């Protein structure tokens, strides 16, 4: 008789799904001081994941007005040309 414990078979590991090349984002809320930083961080993560196309939907009036919208306008102009 063996005294070694029996190891149960390992559960199959699901493969990590591939990141799609097209991404969609929804922006809701006010543009505040941290908003440009959050947008840049998410776009950077998307580029690192090889996203080729991003569509951003904004649901608010005056999306591009105000002090913190200037960095976003510059960012979007940079990536759309």
N, C-alpha and C positions, 0 to 999 in steps of 0.2 A: 504494500500500500504506500502511495506517495504522500509526502507531507507538504508538498509544494501547493500553494493556493492556485486555484484555477482562475485565470483571467478571462472575464467575459469578452466576447468579440466586440470590437470598437464599433460605435454607431457610424454609419456612413456620413461623411461631411458633405453638406450641400455646396456646390461650387459658388463662388462669389459671382453675382451677376455682373455682366459687363456694363460699364457706364455708357448711357446713350450719347450720341454725338450732338443731339439736339436737346436743349434744356429750356424749360419754361419757368418763369418766376412771376409771382404776384406781389406787388408792393402795396400795402395798405398802411395808412398811418401818416403821421406828420414827419416832415423832414427835420430832424434834430441834429445836434452836434455829432452823434455817433453814427448817423445814417450813412454818410459817405464811406466811413471805415467799414461798416458791415457789408455794404454793396461791393466794395473793392475786395474784401476778404472772400466773399462768395464767388465773385468772378474769377479770382485767382485760383480758388479751389477747382472751379469748373475747367479752367485752362489746364491745370495740372492733371485733370482727369480726361483730357483730350476732347472736351466739348468743342464742337465746331460752330455751333449756332446757338444763340441765346435770345429768347423773346421775353421781354419784361412788360407786364401789364400793370398799369397804375390805376387805382380806383380812388381818386380824390381830385378835387379842384385845385388848380395852382400847383401842380406837381413840380414844376420847374420855376418856382418863384421863392424868393427868400435867400437868406444868407448861406445856408448849407447846401443849396441846390447848385451853386456855382461849381464846386468840385465834381458833382455828378454830371453836369452839362459838359465839362471839360473831358471827363472820363468817357462819356458816351460818344462825343465827337471824335476822340482818339481812336476808338474801336470800330467806328462805323465807316471810316474812310479806307 
